[in-house]
Amino acid sequence: MISAGLAAFLLAAVLSTFLFMGRSGANLRNYSDMEAQARTALELFAEDSRQASAVTWNSSSSVTLTVIGVAVTYAYDSSAGTFSRTASGSTRTLITGITSGTFTFTAYNVNGTSLSLASASDCTASSASTKQIQISLQASRTNTTVVAATNTVLSARFILRNKVVTA
């Protein structure tokens, strides 16, 4: 009777350890996936923005950069929770699982003052004077066995080196 009790206790300990390790592994995969997506997206955006010779703000969640004569559009889709890049007719989803209401582009002029992107007229006016762009967002992943894993991303200010802007 005592050995059966000890065996049951030992089995419960092994099973709980196994479940804990499985949940930790699932969370680790979630965080790793979010970090990899954010890193790839920011590297592509950084490369394109540094080479851009012109900027067109389509909205507060979409910008088109002219990179070596090619229009490259970065856009956040709030209904799908995705951030994507479109160039030469090909669209690539860069980040998935973006929490609603957390994605923002911030435009800055040559003096580092933020520019408004609130309306269509603001976007048009900001296109001419944008010299730096910053992205912020929060991504989230959930599994049935673990709580939501979240990742907050705040990029550096990417300077449009090839765009001529005067103060």
LUMTOR-716663 format. One record per atom (N, C-alpha, C): residue in three letters; atom name; y, z, x. Coordinates in steps of 0.05 Angstrom, whole numbers, plus 32768, in hexadecimal, padded with zeros to 4 digits. Atoms other than C-alpha are relative to their C-alpha. Layout:
PT code site    y    z    x
PT  Ala   CA    Y    Z    X
...
//
This chain:
PT code site    y    z    x
PT  Met    N 7FE8 8000 8011
PT  Met   CA 8000 8000 8000
PT  Met    C 8019 8000 8012
PT  Ile    N 7FE9 7FFE 7FEE
PT  Ile   CA 8030 8012 8039
PT  Ile    C 8004 7FE5 800E
PT  Ser    N 7FFE 8019 7FF2
PT  Ser   CA 8020 7FD2 805F
PT  Ser    C 800A 7FEA 7FEE
PT  Ala    N 7FF6 8014 8013
PT  Ala   CA 802C 7FA9 8020
PT  Ala    C 801E 8003 7FFB
PT  Gly    N 7FE4 7FFA 8003
PT  Gly   CA 806F 7FCA 8017
PT  Gly    C 8011 7FF7 8018
PT  Leu    N 7FF2 8009 7FE8
PT  Leu   CA 8083 7FBD 805F
PT  Leu    C 8000 7FE2 8002
PT  Ala    N 8002 801D 8000
PT  Ala   CA 806B 7F75 805A
PT  Ala    C 8014 7FF4 7FED
PT  Ala    N 7FED 800A 8014
PT  Ala   CA 8095 7F6B 801B
PT  Ala    C 801D 8003 800B
PT  Phe    N 7FE6 7FFC 7FF5
PT  Phe   CA 80D2 7F89 803D
PT  Phe    C 8006 7FEC 8017
PT  Leu    N 7FFD 8014 7FEA
PT  Leu   CA 80C8 7F5D 807B
PT  Leu    C 8003 7FE4 7FF5
PT  Leu    N 7FFD 801B 800C
PT  Leu   CA 80BF 7F1F 8050
PT  Leu    C 801B 7FFD 7FF3
PT  Ala    N 7FE5 8001 800C
PT  Ala   CA 80FF 7F2F 802A
PT  Ala    C 8016 7FFC 8016
PT  Ala    N 7FED 8002 7FEA
PT  Ala   CA 8124 7F37 806C
PT  Ala    C 8000 7FE4 800C
PT  Val    N 8002 801B 7FF5
PT  Val   CA 810A 7EF5 8087
PT  Val    C 800B 7FEB 7FED
PT  Leu    N 7FF5 8013 8014
PT  Leu   CA 811A 7ED0 8046
PT  Leu    C 801E 8001 7FFE
PT  Ser    N 7FE3 7FFE 8002
PT  Ser   CA 8161 7EEB 8043
PT  Ser    C 800D 7FF4 8019
PT  Thr    N 7FF6 800C 7FE7
PT  Thr   CA 816C 7ED8 808C
PT  Thr    C 7FFF 7FE1 7FFF
PT  Phe    N 8003 801D 8004
PT  Phe   CA 8152 7E92 807D
PT  Phe    C 8016 7FF5 7FEE
PT  Leu    N 7FEC 800A 8013
PT  Leu   CA 8181 7E8A 8041
PT  Leu    C 801C 8002 800D
PT  Phe    N 7FE6 7FFD 7FF3
PT  Phe   CA 81BD 7EA5 8069
PT  Phe    C 8004 7FEA 8014
PT  Met    N 7FFE 8015 7FEB
PT  Met   CA 81AF 7E74 80A2
PT  Met    C 8004 7FE4 7FF2
PT  Gly    N 7FFD 8019 800E
PT  Gly   CA 81A9 7E3A 8070
PT  Gly    C 801C 7FFD 7FF5
PT  Arg    N 7FE4 8001 800A
PT  Arg   CA 81EC 7E4B 8050
PT  Arg    C 8014 7FFD 8016
PT  Ser    N 7FEE 8003 7FE9
PT  Ser   CA 820D 7E52 8093
PT  Ser    C 7FFF 7FE4 800B
PT  Gly    N 8003 801C 7FF7
PT  Gly   CA 81F2 7E0E 80A8
PT  Gly    C 800E 7FED 7FED
PT  Ala    N 7FF2 8011 8013
PT  Ala   CA 820C 7DEE 8068
PT  Ala    C 801E 8002 8003
PT  Asn    N 7FE3 7FFD 7FFC
PT  Asn   CA 8251 7E0C 8073
PT  Asn    C 8009 7FF3 801A
PT  Leu    N 7FFA 800D 7FE6
PT  Leu   CA 8250 7DF5 80BC
PT  Leu    C 8001 7FE2 7FFD
PT  Arg    N 7FFF 801D 8005
PT  Arg   CA 8240 7DAE 80A5
PT  Arg    C 8019 7FF8 7FF1
PT  Asn    N 7FE7 8006 800F
PT  Asn   CA 827A 7DB1 8073
PT  Asn    C 8018 8000 8012
PT  Tyr    N 7FE9 7FFD 7FEE
PT  Tyr   CA 82AC 7DC9 80A7
PT  Tyr    C 8000 7FE9 8015
PT  Ser    N 8002 8015 7FEC
PT  Ser   CA 8292 7D97 80DB
PT  Ser    C 8008 7FE5 7FF4
PT  Asp    N 7FF9 8019 800E
PT  Asp   CA 8298 7D5D 80A9
PT  Asp    C 801E 7FFE 7FFB
PT  Met    N 7FE3 8001 8006
PT  Met   CA 82DF 7D70 8095
PT  Met    C 8010 7FFD 801A
PT  Glu    N 7FF2 8003 7FE6
PT  Glu   CA 82F5 7D78 80DE
PT  Glu    C 7FFE 7FE4 800B
PT  Ala    N 8004 801B 7FF6
PT  Ala   CA 82D7 7D36 80F2
PT  Ala    C 8011 7FEB 7FF1
PT  Gln    N 7FF0 8013 8010
PT  Gln   CA 82F8 7D11 80B8
PT  Gln    C 801E 8003 8007
PT  Ala    N 7FE4 7FFC 7FFB
PT  Ala   CA 833C 7D31 80C6
PT  Ala    C 8007 7FF6 801C
PT  Arg    N 7FFA 8009 7FE5
PT  Arg   CA 8338 7D23 8111
PT  Arg    C 8001 7FE1 8001
PT  Thr    N 8001 801D 8000
PT  Thr   CA 8325 7CDA 8106
PT  Thr    C 8019 7FF4 7FF2
PT  Ala    N 7FE9 8009 8010
PT  Ala   CA 835C 7CD0 80D1
PT  Ala    C 8019 8003 8010
PT  Leu    N 7FE7 7FFB 7FF1
PT  Leu   CA 8392 7CEF 80FC
PT  Leu    C 8002 7FEF 8019
PT  Glu    N 8000 8011 7FE9
PT  Glu   CA 837D 7CC8 8139
PT  Glu    C 8009 7FE3 7FF9
PT  Leu    N 7FF8 801B 8009
PT  Leu   CA 8382 7C86 8113
PT  Leu    C 801D 7FFF 7FF8
PT  Phe    N 7FE5 8000 8009
PT  Phe   CA 83C3 7C99 80F2
PT  Phe    C 8014 8003 8018
PT  Ala    N 7FF0 7FFC 7FE8
PT  Ala   CA 83E0 7CB0 8135
PT  Ala    C 8003 7FE5 800F
PT  Glu    N 7FFF 801A 7FF2
PT  Glu   CA 83CE 7C6E 8156
PT  Glu    C 8011 7FEC 7FF2
PT  Asp    N 7FF1 8013 8010
PT  Asp   CA 83EA 7C44 811E
PT  Asp    C 801E 8007 7FFF
PT  Ser    N 7FE4 7FF9 8003
PT  Ser   CA 842A 7C6C 8116
PT  Ser    C 800F 7FFD 801B
PT  Arg    N 7FF2 8003 7FE6
PT  Arg   CA 843A 7C6C 8161
PT  Arg    C 8005 7FE2 8006
PT  Gln    N 7FFC 801C 7FFB
PT  Gln   CA 8433 7C20 8161
PT  Gln    C 8011 7FF2 7FEB
PT  Ala    N 7FF2 800C 8016
PT  Ala   CA 8458 7C14 8120
PT  Ala    C 801C 7FF8 8007
PT  Ser    N 7FE5 8009 7FFC
PT  Ser   CA 8497 7BEB 8122
PT  Ser    C 8010 8002 7FE7
PT  Ala    N 7FF2 7FFD 8019
PT  Ala   CA 84A8 7BF6 80D9
PT  Ala    C 7FF0 8012 7FED
PT  Val    N 800C 7FEE 8014
PT  Val   CA 849A 7C27 80A0
PT  Val    C 800A 7FF9 7FE5
PT  Thr    N 7FF9 8004 801C
PT  Thr   CA 8499 7C1B 8056
PT  Thr    C 7FF3 8016 7FF0
PT  Trp    N 800B 7FEB 8011
PT  Trp   CA 8491 7C57 8028
PT  Trp    C 7FFB 7FF4 7FE5
PT  Asn    N 8008 800A 801B
PT  Asn   CA 846B 7C3F 7FEA
PT  Asn    C 8004 8015 7FEB
PT  Ser    N 7FFC 7FE9 8011
PT  Ser   CA 846D 7C84 7FCC
PT  Ser    C 7FFE 8019 8012
PT  Ser    N 8002 7FE8 7FF0
PT  Ser   CA 846A 7CCC 7FE2
PT  Ser    C 7FE4 8005 800B
PT  Ser    N 801C 7FFD 7FF7
PT  Ser   CA 841E 7CC4 7FEC
PT  Ser    C 7FF5 7FE6 800C
PT  Ser    N 8009 801A 7FF4
PT  Ser   CA 841C 7C7D 800A
PT  Ser    C 8016 7FF5 8012
PT  Val    N 7FED 800C 7FEC
PT  Val   CA 843C 7C5E 8048
PT  Val    C 7FF3 7FE8 800C
PT  Thr    N 8009 8018 7FF3
PT  Thr   CA 8436 7C19 8066
PT  Thr    C 800E 7FFE 801B
PT  Leu    N 7FF6 8003 7FE5
PT  Leu   CA 843E 7C12 80B1
PT  Leu    C 7FFB 7FE4 8009
PT  Thr    N 8004 801B 7FF4
PT  Thr   CA 8449 7BCF 80D3
PT  Thr    C 7FF8 8004 801D
PT  Val    N 800C 7FFB 7FE6
PT  Val   CA 841C 7BD2 8110
PT  Val    C 7FF9 7FE4 800C
PT  Ile    N 8004 8019 7FF2
PT  Ile   CA 841F 7B95 813E
PT  Ile    C 7FFE 7FE9 7FEB
PT  Gly    N 7FFE 8015 8014
PT  Gly   CA 8432 7B69 8103
PT  Gly    C 7FED 8003 7FE8
PT  Val    N 8014 7FFC 8016
PT  Val   CA 83FB 7B84 80D5
PT  Val    C 8009 8018 7FEF
PT  Ala    N 7FFA 7FEA 8012
PT  Ala   CA 8409 7BAF 8098
PT  Ala    C 7FE8 8013 7FFD
PT  Val    N 8015 7FEC 8002
PT  Val   CA 83E0 7BEF 809A
PT  Val    C 800A 8015 7FEC
PT  Thr    N 7FF8 7FED 8014
PT  Thr   CA 83E3 7C1B 805C
PT  Thr    C 7FEE 8018 8000
PT  Tyr    N 800E 7FE6 8003
PT  Tyr   CA 83D0 7C64 805A
PT  Tyr    C 8008 800B 7FE5
PT  Ala    N 7FFA 7FF6 801B
PT  Ala   CA 83C9 7C81 8014
PT  Ala    C 7FEE 8017 7FF9
PT  Tyr    N 800F 7FE9 800C
PT  Tyr   CA 83B3 7CC1 7FF2
PT  Tyr    C 7FFB 7FF9 7FE3
PT  Asp    N 8007 8005 801C
PT  Asp   CA 838E 7CB7 7FB0
PT  Asp    C 7FFA 801C 7FF4
PT  Ser    N 8002 7FE5 800B
PT  Ser   CA 8398 7CF7 7F88
PT  Ser    C 7FE8 8002 7FEC
PT  Ser    N 8017 7FFF 8013
PT  Ser   CA 8363 7CE5 7F53
PT  Ser    C 7FE5 8002 800E
PT  Ala    N 801A 7FFF 7FF1
PT  Ala   CA 832C 7CDB 7F87
PT  Ala    C 8001 8015 8016
PT  Gly    N 7FFD 7FEC 7FEB
PT  Gly   CA 8347 7D0E 7FB9
PT  Gly    C 7FF9 7FF4 801C
PT  Thr    N 8006 800D 7FE7
PT  Thr   CA 8343 7CDC 7FF2
PT  Thr    C 801A 7FF6 800E
PT  Phe    N 7FEB 800C 7FEF
PT  Phe   CA 8370 7CC3 802B
PT  Phe    C 7FF4 7FE8 800D
PT  Ser    N 800C 8019 7FF6
PT  Ser   CA 8365 7C7B 803F
PT  Ser    C 8013 7FF0 8010
PT  Arg    N 7FF1 8013 7FEF
PT  Arg   CA 837C 7C45 806F
PT  Arg    C 7FF8 7FE4 7FF8
PT  Thr    N 8005 801C 8007
PT  Thr   CA 8383 7BFC 805A
PT  Thr    C 800F 7FEE 8014
PT  Ala    N 7FF5 8013 7FED
PT  Ala   CA 838D 7BC5 808D
PT  Ala    C 7FF1 7FE6 7FFE
PT  Ser    N 800C 801B 8002
PT  Ser   CA 8380 7B7A 8088
PT  Ser    C 7FEC 7FFE 7FE9
PT  Gly    N 8011 8001 8018
PT  Gly   CA 8362 7B83 8042
PT  Gly    C 7FE8 8012 8000
PT  Ser    N 8017 7FEE 7FFE
PT  Ser   CA 832F 7BB6 8059
PT  Ser    C 8009 801D 7FFD
PT  Thr    N 7FF9 7FE4 8005
PT  Thr   CA 8333 7BFE 803F
PT  Thr    C 7FEB 8012 800B
PT  Arg    N 8012 7FEC 7FF5
PT  Arg   CA 8314 7C39 8063
PT  Arg    C 8009 801B 7FF7
PT  Thr    N 7FFA 7FE5 8008
PT  Thr   CA 8311 7C7E 8045
PT  Thr    C 7FFD 8012 8018
PT  Leu    N 7FFF 7FF0 7FE8
PT  Leu   CA 8324 7CAF 807B
PT  Leu    C 7FF9 801E 7FFB
PT  Ile    N 8005 7FE4 8007
PT  Ile   CA 8323 7CF3 8059
PT  Ile    C 7FF8 8002 7FE2
PT  Thr    N 8009 7FFB 801C
PT  Thr   CA 82FE 7D09 8019
PT  Thr    C 8003 801D 7FFA
PT  Gly    N 7FFF 7FE5 8008
PT  Gly   CA 8301 7D48 7FF1
PT  Gly    C 801B 800E 8003
PT  Ile    N 7FE6 7FF3 7FFD
PT  Ile   CA 834C 7D54 7FF6
PT  Ile    C 8007 800F 7FE6
PT  Thr    N 7FF9 7FEF 8016
PT  Thr   CA 8361 7D8D 7FC9
PT  Thr    C 8019 7FF5 7FF2
PT  Ser    N 7FE9 800B 800F
PT  Ser   CA 8390 7D75 7F92
PT  Ser    C 801A 8010 8005
PT  Gly    N 7FE6 7FF4 7FFC
PT  Gly   CA 83D9 7D82 7F9F
PT  Gly    C 8006 800A 801C
PT  Thr    N 7FFB 7FF6 7FE5
PT  Thr   CA 83D2 7D91 7FE9
PT  Thr    C 8008 7FEA 8014
PT  Phe    N 7FFA 8015 7FED
PT  Phe   CA 83DD 7D4D 8009
PT  Phe    C 801E 7FF9 8000
PT  Thr    N 7FE4 8009 7FFE
PT  Thr   CA 8423 7D3C 8022
PT  Thr    C 8005 7FF1 801A
PT  Phe    N 7FF4 800E 7FEA
PT  Phe   CA 8444 7D0A 804F
PT  Phe    C 801C 800C 8003
PT  Thr    N 7FE5 7FF8 7FFC
PT  Thr   CA 8484 7D23 806F
PT  Thr    C 800D 7FED 8014
PT  Ala    N 7FF1 8013 7FEF
PT  Ala   CA 84B6 7CF2 808C
PT  Ala    C 8018 800E 800C
PT  Tyr    N 7FE9 7FF4 7FF2
PT  Tyr   CA 84EA 7D05 80C0
PT  Tyr    C 8011 7FEA 800C
PT  Asn    N 7FEF 8013 7FF3
PT  Asn   CA 8526 7CE0 80DB
PT  Asn    C 8001 8005 801E
PT  Val    N 7FFF 7FFE 7FE3
PT  Val   CA 8538 7CD8 8124
PT  Val    C 800A 801B 8009
PT  Asn    N 7FF6 7FE5 7FF9
PT  Asn   CA 855A 7D1D 8124
PT  Asn    C 7FEC 8016 7FF8
PT  Gly    N 8014 7FEC 8008
PT  Gly   CA 851B 7D3F 8108
PT  Gly    C 8005 800C 7FE5
PT  Thr    N 7FFA 7FF6 801B
PT  Thr   CA 8538 7D4A 80C2
PT  Thr    C 7FED 7FF3 7FED
PT  Ser    N 8013 800C 8013
PT  Ser   CA 8505 7D41 808A
PT  Ser    C 800F 7FEF 7FEC
PT  Leu    N 7FF5 8013 8013
PT  Leu   CA 8512 7D07 805A
PT  Leu    C 7FF1 8004 7FE5
PT  Ser    N 800C 7FFD 801B
PT  Ser   CA 8506 7D09 800F
PT  Ser    C 7FEF 7FE7 7FFA
PT  Leu    N 8012 8015 800A
PT  Leu   CA 84CC 7CE0 7FF3
PT  Leu    C 7FFB 8004 7FE2
PT  Ala    N 8004 7FF7 801B
PT  Ala   CA 84D4 7CFB 7FAC
PT  Ala    C 8001 7FE9 7FEB
PT  Ser    N 7FFD 8016 8013
PT  Ser   CA 84E9 7CBA 7F89
PT  Ser    C 7FFD 7FE5 800E
PT  Ala    N 8003 801B 7FF5
PT  Ala   CA 84E2 7C6F 7F92
PT  Ala    C 8019 7FFA 8011
PT  Ser    N 7FE8 8006 7FF1
PT  Ser   CA 852B 7C6B 7FA9
PT  Ser    C 8001 8010 801A
PT  Asp    N 8002 7FF0 7FE8
PT  Asp   CA 851F 7CA4 7FDB
PT  Asp    C 7FED 7FF3 8014
PT  Cys    N 8013 800E 7FEE
PT  Cys   CA 84E3 7C7F 7FF7
PT  Cys    C 800C 7FE8 800D
PT  Thr    N 7FF3 8018 7FF5
PT  Thr   CA 850B 7C3F 7FFF
PT  Thr    C 8014 8008 8016
PT  Ala    N 7FEC 7FF7 7FED
PT  Ala   CA 8543 7C65 8022
PT  Ala    C 7FF3 800C 8019
PT  Ser    N 800D 7FF3 7FEA
PT  Ser   CA 8513 7C8C 804E
PT  Ser    C 7FF2 7FEC 8012
PT  Ser    N 800E 8014 7FF0
PT  Ser   CA 84EF 7C4D 8066
PT  Ser    C 8010 7FF7 8018
PT  Ala    N 7FEF 8009 7FEA
PT  Ala   CA 852A 7C38 8090
PT  Ala    C 8005 8015 8015
PT  Ser    N 7FF9 7FEC 7FED
PT  Ser   CA 8536 7C7B 80B1
PT  Ser    C 7FE9 8012 800A
PT  Thr    N 8017 7FF0 7FF7
PT  Thr   CA 84F0 7C97 80BC
PT  Thr    C 7FFA 7FFA 801D
PT  Lys    N 8007 8002 7FE3
PT  Lys   CA 84E1 7CA5 8105
PT  Lys    C 7FE7 8010 8007
PT  Gln    N 8017 7FEF 7FFC
PT  Gln   CA 84AB 7CDA 80FF
PT  Gln    C 7FF2 8004 7FE5
PT  Ile    N 8010 7FFB 8018
PT  Ile   CA 8472 7CE6 80CD
PT  Ile    C 7FEC 8016 8005
PT  Gln    N 8013 7FEA 7FFE
PT  Gln   CA 8448 7D23 80C0
PT  Gln    C 7FEE 8000 7FE7
PT  Ile    N 8012 7FFE 8016
PT  Ile   CA 840B 7D2D 8094
PT  Ile    C 7FF6 801C 7FFD
PT  Ser    N 800E 7FE6 8005
PT  Ser   CA 83F1 7D6D 8074
PT  Ser    C 7FEE 7FFD 7FE8
PT  Leu    N 8013 8001 8016
PT  Leu   CA 83B6 7D78 8046
PT  Leu    C 7FEC 8017 8002
PT  Gln    N 8015 7FED 8000
PT  Gln   CA 837E 7DA6 8033
PT  Gln    C 7FE7 7FF3 7FF4
PT  Ala    N 8019 800B 8009
PT  Ala   CA 8336 7D8E 802D
PT  Ala    C 7FED 8016 7FF9
PT  Ser    N 8013 7FEC 8009
PT  Ser   CA 82FD 7DB2 800B
PT  Ser    C 7FE5 7FF4 7FFC
PT  Arg    N 801C 8009 8004
PT  Arg   CA 82B1 7DAC 800A
PT  Arg    C 7FF1 8017 7FF2
PT  Thr    N 8011 7FEB 800C
PT  Thr   CA 8280 7DD1 7FDD
PT  Thr    C 7FE3 7FF6 7FFF
PT  Asn    N 801C 8005 8005
PT  Asn   CA 8235 7DD4 7FD8
PT  Asn    C 7FF7 8013 7FEB
PT  Thr    N 800A 7FEF 8015
PT  Thr   CA 820B 7DF4 7FA2
PT  Thr    C 7FF8 801C 800B
PT  Thr    N 8009 7FE6 7FF5
PT  Thr   CA 81F4 7E2B 7FD2
PT  Thr    C 8016 800F 800F
PT  Val    N 7FEC 7FF2 7FF1
PT  Val   CA 8235 7E3C 7FF5
PT  Val    C 801B 7FFE 7FF2
PT  Val    N 7FE5 8001 800B
PT  Val   CA 827D 7E4B 7FE4
PT  Val    C 8010 7FE9 800C
PT  Ala    N 7FF0 8017 7FF6
PT  Ala   CA 82B3 7E17 7FEF
PT  Ala    C 800A 8005 801C
PT  Ala    N 7FF4 7FFF 7FE5
PT  Ala   CA 82C6 7E09 8036
PT  Ala    C 8019 7FEF 8000
PT  Thr    N 7FE6 800E 8001
PT  Thr   CA 830F 7DF5 803F
PT  Thr    C 800A 7FFC 801D
PT  Asn    N 7FF4 8007 7FE6
PT  Asn   CA 8334 7DD5 8079
PT  Asn    C 801D 7FF7 7FFB
PT  Thr    N 7FE4 8007 8003
PT  Thr   CA 8380 7DD3 807D
PT  Thr    C 8008 7FF0 8019
PT  Val    N 7FF8 8012 7FEA
PT  Val   CA 839C 7D9A 80A7
PT  Val    C 801E 7FFC 8000
PT  Leu    N 7FE4 8005 7FFC
PT  Leu   CA 83E3 7D95 80C1
PT  Leu    C 8002 7FF0 801A
PT  Ser    N 7FFF 8011 7FE9
PT  Ser   CA 83EE 7D5B 80F0
PT  Ser    C 801A 8006 8010
PT  Ala    N 7FE8 8000 7FF0
PT  Ala   CA 8420 7D56 8128
PT  Ala    C 8014 7FEC 7FF3
PT  Arg    N 7FEE 8014 8009
PT  Arg   CA 845F 7D2E 811A
PT  Arg    C 7FFC 7FE7 8012
PT  Phe    N 8005 8019 7FF1
PT  Phe   CA 844D 7CE7 812E
PT  Phe    C 8019 7FF0 8002
PT  Ile    N 7FE7 800F 7FFB
PT  Ile   CA 8487 7CC2 814D
PT  Ile    C 7FFA 7FE2 8000
PT  Leu    N 8002 801D 8001
PT  Leu   CA 848F 7C79 813D
PT  Leu    C 800F 7FF5 8017
PT  Arg    N 7FF3 8007 7FE6
PT  Arg   CA 849D 7C63 8184
PT  Arg    C 800C 7FE4 8000
PT  Asn    N 7FF6 801C 8000
PT  Asn   CA 84A7 7C19 8175
PT  Asn    C 8014 7FFA 7FEA
PT  Lys    N 7FED 8004 8015
PT  Lys   CA 84D5 7C22 813A
PT  Lys    C 801B 8009 8009
PT  Val    N 7FE4 7FFA 7FF8
PT  Val   CA 851F 7C1E 8149
PT  Val    C 800E 800D 7FE9
PT  Val    N 7FF1 7FF1 8013
PT  Val   CA 8546 7C53 8124
PT  Val    C 8018 800D 800F
PT  Thr    N 7FE9 7FF4 7FF3
PT  Thr   CA 858C 7C6A 8134
PT  Thr    C 800A 8017 7FEF
PT  Ala    N 7FF5 7FE9 800E
PT  Ala   CA 85AE 7CAB 8121
PT  Ala    C 8018 7FF9 7FF1
//
